[in-house]
Amino acid sequence: MNTFWHKTKSFFSQEKVVWGIYILAGFVIALQHYLHGSYNNYKIFKASTAHLLARQNLHVEYPNEYFDLFLYHPSFAVLFAPFAWMPMWVGMCFWNVFSALTVFYAIKFLPISAKQKNFVWWFVFVELMTALHNLQTNPLIAALIVWTFVNLENQKTVATGFVSSLGFFIKGYGGISAALLPFYRKDFFKNVFVYILFFGILAILPAFVVGFDQLPRLYSEWQTLLIEDHKVNYGVSIIGLICTLITTSIPIIYIQLVGLICLGLFLAYGFFLVKNQDLTLRLSVVAYLMMWVILFNHAAESNTHVISVVGVAFWYLISPRNKLTKALVIFVFILTILSPTDVFPKFIRDKYVIPYNLKALPVLLVWLHLQYLVFTQKYQPLHEQND
């Protein structure tokens, strides 16, 4: 039995095996949804490119084409064009495989050990599949945040500026990765300059398709959507937990204001008061940002948590191995990662997890624990982690 387990573990620890499984998952999930006719999100993305070319409003309903709204930045309609021009099923497969591989390669190039990479790959895999089933951009956003960190560590200024600004122009909260820039003091001004440069290029990108005279209209329509979207729901987030478990009398903006204060205090403490500005601290900041941006997102959905789960994986890498951290990571795996799947009891999911937004609860507890680790500087250096 031990020999079988060792061989199995060894096989699934091979990078090429993980790579192949990520590709297979993206392809099979996309094909499954195409055959079942359930790919509304992809229809929205594909149609957005056509609507932009036709100079139509991207952010209104088109009930004859799809249901729901296009909630993304106008530039995303340009960026999605290579997939939009493919036949539907081909584009879906390429899109999902592309999304899976961006996550795979972001993890592959992290400055951590092979064993640690394997943990991250497999810990996030089920949550990644949940996200791939929705054919949305959340895996890509998660990957871009990690890629920003990887590029900063490797002092790749141009790549940093591009991937960090790109996150915002896919979906606004993807721009959270810019908060990492101050932690790289040596190249800070250079990184900021290149970031602003790419931000400006991506901001006017739709104008090269529809003309600069149409750009103000596109931004006005996007702004209208954002104002209306803020009223929609509480999200699978801290906001959702408070408003479904405790009270609905607290305005959402107050909860998010508290979140901003927590973010500011965390970043300021890490930047000014932690003397050892090492890789472990910087990875803890990445983990914090990836959980925070979902926990305080009023529009967070179940599949959005692929971003927070990557953050949880990073938290575990820097956490002391004790009963508390092991219990928390198991809690995340069961309630956050497994709750949307068929292995989780349906009646518990439908009666408790979804109505009360409980999927966010384990991530909230990990987020609080990460703050404790950083404020007390009790996080474990990456090179000292052996299991």
C-alpha positions as CSV (number, residue, x, y, z in Angstrom):
1,M,0.0,0.0,0.0
2,N,2.8,2.4,0.9
3,T,4.6,1.7,-2.4
4,F,1.4,2.3,-4.4
5,W,0.7,5.6,-2.5
6,H,4.3,6.7,-3.1
7,K,4.2,5.9,-6.8
8,T,0.8,7.7,-7.2
9,K,2.0,10.7,-5.3
10,S,5.2,10.8,-7.4
11,F,3.2,10.5,-10.6
12,F,0.9,13.4,-9.8
13,S,3.8,15.5,-8.6
14,Q,5.3,15.7,-12.0
15,E,5.0,19.1,-13.6
16,K,4.1,17.6,-17.0
17,V,1.3,15.6,-15.5
18,V,-0.2,18.6,-13.7
19,W,0.2,20.6,-16.9
20,G,-1.7,17.9,-18.9
21,I,-4.5,17.7,-16.3
22,Y,-5.0,21.4,-16.3
23,I,-5.3,21.4,-20.1
24,L,-7.6,18.4,-20.1
25,A,-9.8,20.0,-17.4
26,G,-10.2,23.2,-19.4
27,F,-10.9,21.4,-22.7
28,V,-13.4,18.8,-21.2
29,I,-15.3,21.4,-19.2
30,A,-15.7,23.8,-22.2
31,L,-16.8,20.9,-24.5
32,Q,-19.3,19.7,-21.9
33,H,-20.9,23.1,-21.7
34,Y,-21.0,23.5,-25.4
35,L,-22.7,20.2,-25.9
36,H,-25.3,21.0,-23.1
37,G,-25.8,24.5,-24.6
38,S,-25.0,26.2,-21.2
39,Y,-22.4,28.9,-22.0
40,N,-24.2,32.2,-21.5
41,N,-21.1,33.9,-20.1
42,Y,-19.1,33.0,-23.2
43,K,-21.9,34.3,-25.4
44,I,-21.7,37.6,-23.6
45,F,-17.9,37.9,-24.2
46,K,-18.2,36.9,-27.8
47,A,-21.0,39.3,-28.5
48,S,-19.2,42.2,-26.8
49,T,-16.6,42.3,-29.6
50,A,-19.4,42.3,-32.2
51,H,-21.3,45.1,-30.3
52,L,-18.1,47.2,-30.0
53,L,-17.4,46.8,-33.8
54,A,-21.0,47.8,-34.4
55,R,-20.6,50.8,-32.1
56,Q,-23.5,49.6,-29.9
57,N,-23.8,50.1,-26.1
58,L,-21.9,47.2,-24.5
59,H,-23.6,47.5,-21.2
60,V,-27.3,47.0,-21.9
61,E,-29.4,43.9,-22.2
62,Y,-29.5,42.0,-25.5
63,P,-32.2,39.4,-24.6
64,N,-32.2,37.9,-28.2
65,E,-28.5,37.0,-27.8
66,Y,-28.0,36.2,-24.1
67,F,-29.3,37.0,-20.6
68,D,-27.6,39.2,-18.1
69,L,-25.2,42.1,-18.8
70,F,-21.6,42.6,-20.0
71,L,-20.0,43.8,-16.7
72,Y,-16.4,44.3,-18.0
73,H,-14.3,47.2,-19.1
74,P,-14.8,48.2,-22.7
75,S,-11.2,47.3,-23.5
76,F,-12.0,43.7,-22.7
77,A,-14.2,43.6,-25.7
78,V,-11.1,44.3,-27.8
79,L,-8.8,41.9,-25.9
80,F,-11.3,39.1,-26.3
81,A,-11.4,39.5,-30.1
82,P,-9.0,36.5,-30.9
83,F,-11.5,34.2,-29.2
84,A,-14.6,35.9,-30.6
85,W,-13.5,35.3,-34.1
86,M,-13.2,31.6,-33.6
87,P,-16.2,29.2,-34.1
88,M,-18.2,29.0,-30.9
89,W,-17.0,25.5,-29.7
90,V,-13.4,26.1,-30.7
91,G,-13.2,29.5,-29.0
92,M,-14.7,28.1,-25.8
93,C,-12.1,25.3,-25.7
94,F,-9.3,27.7,-26.4
95,W,-10.6,30.2,-23.8
96,N,-10.9,27.6,-21.0
97,V,-7.6,26.0,-21.7
98,F,-6.0,29.5,-21.9
99,S,-7.5,30.4,-18.5
100,A,-6.3,27.1,-16.9
101,L,-2.8,27.5,-18.3
102,T,-2.4,31.1,-17.1
103,V,-3.0,29.9,-13.6
104,F,-0.7,26.9,-14.1
105,Y,2.2,29.0,-15.4
106,A,1.8,31.8,-12.9
107,I,2.3,29.1,-10.1
108,K,5.1,27.4,-12.1
109,F,7.2,30.6,-12.0
110,L,6.7,31.5,-8.4
111,P,10.0,31.7,-6.5
112,I,9.1,28.8,-4.2
113,S,10.2,25.1,-4.1
114,A,8.8,22.4,-6.4
115,K,7.0,20.8,-3.4
116,Q,5.3,24.1,-2.6
117,K,4.3,24.6,-6.2
118,N,2.7,21.2,-6.2
119,F,0.7,22.0,-3.1
120,V,-0.6,25.2,-4.7
121,W,-1.4,23.5,-8.0
122,W,-3.5,20.8,-6.4
123,F,-5.0,22.9,-3.6
124,V,-6.5,25.3,-6.1
125,F,-7.4,22.7,-8.7
126,V,-11.0,22.0,-7.7
127,E,-11.8,25.6,-7.2
128,L,-10.3,26.3,-10.6
129,M,-12.6,23.8,-12.2
130,T,-15.6,25.5,-10.5
131,A,-14.4,28.8,-12.1
132,L,-13.8,27.1,-15.5
133,H,-17.4,25.8,-15.5
134,N,-18.6,29.4,-15.5
135,L,-16.3,30.4,-18.4
136,Q,-15.6,33.7,-16.8
137,T,-12.4,35.7,-16.3
138,N,-11.7,34.9,-12.6
139,P,-8.9,32.4,-13.3
140,L,-7.2,35.0,-15.5
141,I,-7.5,37.7,-12.8
142,A,-6.0,35.4,-10.3
143,A,-3.2,34.6,-12.6
144,L,-2.5,38.2,-13.4
145,I,-2.1,39.1,-9.7
146,V,0.3,36.2,-9.3
147,W,2.2,37.2,-12.5
148,T,2.5,40.7,-11.2
149,F,4.3,39.3,-8.1
150,V,6.4,37.0,-10.2
151,N,7.5,39.8,-12.5
152,L,8.3,42.1,-9.6
153,E,10.4,39.4,-8.0
154,N,12.3,39.0,-11.3
155,Q,12.7,42.8,-11.8
156,K,10.8,42.6,-15.1
157,T,9.5,46.2,-15.2
158,V,7.7,46.1,-18.6
159,A,6.0,42.8,-17.9
160,T,5.0,44.1,-14.5
161,G,3.4,47.2,-15.9
162,F,1.5,45.3,-18.5
163,V,0.0,42.4,-16.4
164,S,-0.8,44.7,-13.5
165,S,-2.7,47.2,-15.5
166,L,-4.3,44.5,-17.7
167,G,-6.1,43.1,-14.6
168,F,-8.0,46.4,-14.2
169,F,-9.0,46.6,-17.8
170,I,-10.5,43.1,-17.7
171,K,-12.4,43.7,-14.5
172,G,-11.9,46.7,-12.2
173,Y,-10.9,44.7,-9.0
174,G,-8.1,43.0,-11.0
175,G,-6.2,46.3,-10.5
176,I,-5.5,45.3,-6.9
177,S,-2.1,44.0,-7.9
178,A,-0.8,47.6,-8.2
179,A,-0.7,47.6,-4.4
180,L,2.3,45.4,-4.6
181,L,4.5,48.1,-6.3
182,P,5.6,50.0,-3.2
183,F,7.1,46.8,-1.7
184,Y,9.8,46.9,-4.4
185,R,11.4,50.1,-3.4
186,K,14.5,49.9,-5.6
187,D,12.5,50.0,-8.9
188,F,9.4,51.7,-7.5
189,F,9.4,54.8,-9.7
190,K,10.4,52.9,-12.8
191,N,7.6,50.4,-12.1
192,V,5.0,53.1,-11.5
193,F,6.0,54.9,-14.7
194,V,5.7,51.8,-16.9
195,Y,2.4,50.9,-15.1
196,I,1.0,54.3,-15.9
197,L,2.2,54.0,-19.5
198,F,0.4,50.7,-20.1
199,F,-2.6,51.9,-18.1
200,G,-2.9,54.8,-20.6
201,I,-2.5,52.6,-23.6
202,L,-5.1,50.1,-22.4
203,A,-7.5,52.9,-21.5
204,I,-7.7,54.2,-25.0
205,L,-7.5,50.7,-26.7
206,P,-11.2,50.7,-27.8
207,A,-10.6,54.0,-29.6
208,F,-8.4,52.3,-32.2
209,V,-11.5,50.2,-33.1
210,V,-14.4,52.6,-32.8
211,G,-12.6,56.0,-33.1
212,F,-11.6,58.4,-30.4
213,D,-14.8,60.3,-30.7
214,Q,-16.7,57.3,-29.4
215,L,-14.4,56.8,-26.3
216,P,-16.3,59.2,-24.0
217,R,-19.6,57.4,-24.8
218,L,-18.1,54.0,-24.0
219,Y,-16.8,55.2,-20.6
220,S,-20.1,57.0,-19.8
221,E,-22.0,53.7,-20.5
222,W,-19.6,51.7,-18.4
223,Q,-19.9,54.2,-15.5
224,T,-23.7,53.9,-15.6
225,L,-23.4,50.2,-15.4
226,L,-21.0,50.3,-12.4
227,I,-23.4,52.6,-10.5
228,E,-26.3,50.3,-11.0
229,D,-24.4,47.2,-10.4
230,H,-23.4,48.4,-6.9
231,K,-27.0,48.0,-5.9
232,V,-27.4,44.4,-7.0
233,N,-26.5,42.1,-4.1
234,Y,-24.3,41.4,-1.1
235,G,-22.0,38.9,-2.8
236,V,-20.4,35.7,-1.4
237,S,-18.3,37.9,0.8
238,I,-18.0,39.5,4.3
239,I,-20.8,41.8,3.1
240,G,-23.0,38.7,2.3
241,L,-22.1,37.1,5.6
242,I,-23.0,40.2,7.7
243,C,-26.2,41.0,5.7
244,T,-27.6,37.4,5.8
245,L,-26.4,36.2,9.2
246,I,-26.5,39.4,11.3
247,T,-28.2,42.5,9.9
248,T,-29.1,44.3,6.7
249,S,-29.2,47.7,8.4
250,I,-25.5,48.4,7.8
251,P,-25.0,50.1,4.4
252,I,-22.6,48.2,2.1
253,I,-20.4,51.2,1.8
254,Y,-19.6,51.2,5.5
255,I,-18.5,47.6,5.4
256,Q,-16.3,48.3,2.5
257,L,-14.9,51.4,4.2
258,V,-13.8,49.2,7.2
259,G,-12.2,46.9,4.6
260,L,-10.2,49.8,3.1
261,I,-9.0,50.8,6.6
262,C,-7.9,47.2,7.3
263,L,-6.1,47.1,3.9
264,G,-4.4,50.4,4.6
265,L,-3.3,49.4,8.0
266,F,-2.0,46.0,6.8
267,L,0.0,47.5,3.9
268,A,1.4,50.3,6.1
269,Y,2.5,48.0,8.8
270,G,4.1,45.6,6.3
271,F,5.8,48.5,4.5
272,F,7.0,50.7,7.4
273,L,7.2,48.4,10.5
274,V,8.4,45.0,9.3
275,K,12.2,45.2,9.2
276,N,12.8,42.1,7.3
277,Q,11.3,42.9,3.9
278,D,11.8,39.4,2.5
279,L,10.1,37.1,0.1
280,T,7.9,35.6,2.8
281,L,6.5,39.0,3.7
282,R,5.9,39.9,0.1
283,L,4.1,36.7,-0.5
284,S,1.9,37.4,2.5
285,V,0.9,40.7,1.0
286,V,-0.1,38.8,-2.2
287,A,-2.2,36.4,-0.2
288,Y,-3.8,39.2,1.7
289,L,-4.7,41.1,-1.4
290,M,-6.2,38.1,-3.2
291,M,-8.5,37.3,-0.2
292,W,-9.3,40.9,0.6
293,V,-10.4,41.8,-3.0
294,I,-13.0,39.0,-2.9
295,L,-14.1,39.3,0.8
296,F,-15.0,43.0,0.4
297,N,-16.5,42.6,-3.1
298,H,-20.3,43.2,-3.1
299,A,-20.6,41.3,-6.4
300,A,-18.4,38.3,-5.5
301,E,-19.8,35.0,-6.7
302,S,-18.9,31.4,-5.9
303,N,-16.6,31.1,-8.9
304,T,-14.9,34.4,-8.0
305,H,-13.3,32.6,-5.1
306,V,-10.7,31.0,-7.3
307,I,-8.8,34.3,-6.6
308,S,-9.2,34.0,-2.8
309,V,-8.3,30.3,-2.7
310,V,-5.0,31.0,-4.4
311,G,-4.5,33.6,-1.6
312,V,-5.3,30.9,1.0
313,A,-2.7,28.6,-0.6
314,F,-0.1,31.3,-0.2
315,W,-1.1,31.9,3.4
316,Y,-0.6,28.2,4.2
317,L,2.9,28.3,2.7
318,I,4.0,30.9,5.2
319,S,2.0,29.7,8.2
320,P,3.5,27.7,11.1
321,R,2.4,24.1,10.9
322,N,0.1,23.7,13.9
323,K,-3.4,22.4,14.7
324,L,-5.0,25.8,14.0
325,T,-3.6,26.3,10.5
326,K,-4.2,22.7,9.5
327,A,-7.8,23.0,10.8
328,L,-8.3,26.2,8.8
329,V,-6.9,24.8,5.6
330,I,-9.2,21.8,5.9
331,F,-12.2,24.1,6.6
332,V,-11.4,26.0,3.5
333,F,-11.1,22.9,1.4
334,I,-14.4,21.5,2.7
335,L,-16.7,24.5,2.9
336,T,-15.2,26.9,0.3
337,I,-13.8,24.5,-2.3
338,L,-16.0,21.5,-2.1
339,S,-19.3,23.1,-1.3
340,P,-20.2,23.8,-5.0
341,T,-19.3,20.3,-6.1
342,D,-21.4,17.1,-6.2
343,V,-19.4,15.5,-3.4
344,F,-20.8,18.0,-1.0
345,P,-24.3,17.2,0.5
346,K,-26.8,19.0,-1.7
347,F,-29.3,19.8,1.1
348,I,-26.6,21.5,3.2
349,R,-25.5,23.5,0.2
350,D,-29.0,24.6,-0.8
351,K,-30.3,25.2,2.7
352,Y,-27.3,26.8,4.4
353,V,-24.2,27.4,2.3
354,I,-25.8,29.4,-0.5
355,P,-28.5,31.3,1.4
356,Y,-26.1,32.5,4.1
357,N,-23.0,32.9,1.8
358,L,-21.1,30.5,4.0
359,K,-18.5,29.8,1.3
360,A,-16.8,33.0,2.3
361,L,-16.6,32.1,6.0
362,P,-13.4,30.0,5.9
363,V,-11.6,32.6,3.8
364,L,-12.6,35.3,6.3
365,L,-11.1,33.3,9.1
366,V,-7.9,32.7,7.1
367,W,-7.7,36.4,6.3
368,L,-8.0,37.3,9.9
369,H,-5.3,34.8,10.8
370,L,-3.0,36.2,8.2
371,Q,-3.4,39.6,9.7
372,Y,-2.4,38.2,13.1
373,L,0.6,36.4,11.6
374,V,1.9,39.6,10.0
375,F,1.1,42.0,12.8
376,T,2.9,39.7,15.3
377,Q,5.5,38.7,12.7
378,K,5.0,35.1,13.5
379,Y,4.8,33.9,9.9
380,Q,7.1,31.1,8.9
381,P,9.9,31.8,6.4
382,L,9.3,29.9,3.1
383,H,12.6,28.1,3.1
384,E,11.8,26.7,6.5
385,Q,8.6,24.9,5.4
386,N,9.2,21.2,5.0
387,D,5.7,19.8,4.8
